[in-house]
Amino acid sequence: MHQLMVTWTDIFNGIGDLCTNGIFPILRALGHKPNILLGGIIVGLLFYWMYKIPQLNKEAEEKGTLK
């Protein structure tokens, strides 16, 4: 009976091949669009959090809990 033996080298080479042949060409084709999208999401979430902090502080003062 033949056993299948997978080594760590096979796993890491497989991950490298996936990135080289699968993911990187897609990212190259998209250009800066993913960077702009992720940056916009982060900035939007930061503005939301800055909007939310005063509300949470006011609620904490009213309830007498920690800020």
VENLINBEL-V249658 format. One record per residue. N is the residue number from 1. RES is the residue in one small letter. PSI is psi in radians with two decimals (* if undefined). OMEGA is omega in degrees with one decimal (none if undefined). D_CENTER is the distance of its C-alpha to the mean C-alpha in Angstrom with 2 decimals. Layout:
BEGIN
n=N res=RES psi=PSI omega=OMEGA d_center=D_CENTER
n=N res=RES psi=PSI omega=OMEGA d_center=D_CENTER
END
This chain:
BEGIN
n=1 res=m psi=2.34 omega=-178.1 d_center=43.81
n=2 res=h psi=2.21 omega=178.9 d_center=40.97
n=3 res=q psi=2.51 omega=176.5 d_center=37.86
n=4 res=l psi=2.14 omega=-179.5 d_center=34.42
n=5 res=m psi=2.06 omega=179.6 d_center=33.10
n=6 res=v psi=2.21 omega=179.8 d_center=29.51
n=7 res=t psi=2.94 omega=177.7 d_center=28.91
n=8 res=w psi=-0.59 omega=177.6 d_center=25.92
n=9 res=t psi=-0.73 omega=177.6 d_center=26.78
n=10 res=d psi=-0.71 omega=-178.8 d_center=26.51
n=11 res=i psi=-0.85 omega=-178.1 d_center=23.04
n=12 res=f psi=-0.63 omega=175.0 d_center=21.70
n=13 res=n psi=-0.65 omega=177.0 d_center=23.66
n=14 res=g psi=-0.74 omega=177.5 d_center=22.24
n=15 res=i psi=-0.75 omega=178.7 d_center=18.60
n=16 res=g psi=-0.73 omega=178.4 d_center=19.82
n=17 res=d psi=-0.69 omega=177.8 d_center=21.71
n=18 res=l psi=-0.79 omega=-179.7 d_center=18.87
n=19 res=c psi=-0.81 omega=-176.1 d_center=16.75
n=20 res=t psi=-0.76 omega=-173.9 d_center=19.94
n=21 res=n psi=-0.31 omega=-173.9 d_center=21.44
n=22 res=g psi=-0.89 omega=-170.9 d_center=18.72
n=23 res=i psi=-0.82 omega=-175.0 d_center=15.35
n=24 res=f psi=-0.71 omega=177.6 d_center=16.63
n=25 res=p psi=-0.60 omega=178.0 d_center=19.39
n=26 res=i psi=-0.80 omega=179.4 d_center=17.22
n=27 res=l psi=-0.66 omega=178.3 d_center=14.98
n=28 res=r psi=-0.68 omega=-179.7 d_center=18.33
n=29 res=a psi=-0.57 omega=-179.4 d_center=19.80
n=30 res=l psi=-0.38 omega=178.7 d_center=17.18
n=31 res=g psi=-2.33 omega=-176.8 d_center=17.74
n=32 res=h psi=0.04 omega=-177.2 d_center=15.99
n=33 res=k psi=-0.78 omega=177.5 d_center=15.07
n=34 res=p psi=-0.64 omega=178.7 d_center=11.29
n=35 res=n psi=-0.76 omega=180.0 d_center=11.38
n=36 res=i psi=-0.74 omega=179.4 d_center=13.58
n=37 res=l psi=-0.85 omega=-179.5 d_center=11.71
n=38 res=l psi=-0.72 omega=177.3 d_center=8.45
n=39 res=g psi=-0.72 omega=177.9 d_center=11.10
n=40 res=g psi=-0.69 omega=177.8 d_center=13.12
n=41 res=i psi=-0.77 omega=-179.4 d_center=10.74
n=42 res=i psi=-0.79 omega=179.4 d_center=10.27
n=43 res=v psi=-0.73 omega=178.0 d_center=14.04
n=44 res=g psi=-0.74 omega=178.6 d_center=14.91
n=45 res=l psi=-0.63 omega=176.1 d_center=13.38
n=46 res=l psi=-0.76 omega=177.4 d_center=15.19
n=47 res=f psi=-0.68 omega=177.4 d_center=18.33
n=48 res=y psi=-0.76 omega=-178.5 d_center=18.18
n=49 res=w psi=-0.68 omega=177.4 d_center=17.98
n=50 res=m psi=-0.55 omega=176.8 d_center=20.83
n=51 res=y psi=-0.63 omega=-173.3 d_center=22.76
n=52 res=k psi=-0.51 omega=-175.7 d_center=22.35
n=53 res=i psi=-0.84 omega=179.5 d_center=23.38
n=54 res=p psi=-0.63 omega=178.3 d_center=27.06
n=55 res=q psi=-0.75 omega=-179.7 d_center=27.38
n=56 res=l psi=-0.64 omega=176.7 d_center=26.19
n=57 res=n psi=-0.72 omega=179.0 d_center=28.51
n=58 res=k psi=-0.74 omega=178.0 d_center=31.38
n=59 res=e psi=-0.67 omega=179.2 d_center=30.88
n=60 res=a psi=-0.67 omega=178.1 d_center=30.85
n=61 res=e psi=-0.69 omega=-179.9 d_center=34.07
n=62 res=e psi=-0.66 omega=-178.4 d_center=35.75
n=63 res=k psi=-0.16 omega=-179.7 d_center=35.05
n=64 res=g psi=0.49 omega=179.0 d_center=35.78
n=65 res=t psi=3.13 omega=179.9 d_center=32.58
n=66 res=l psi=2.56 omega=176.2 d_center=30.36
n=67 res=k psi=* omega=none d_center=28.35
END
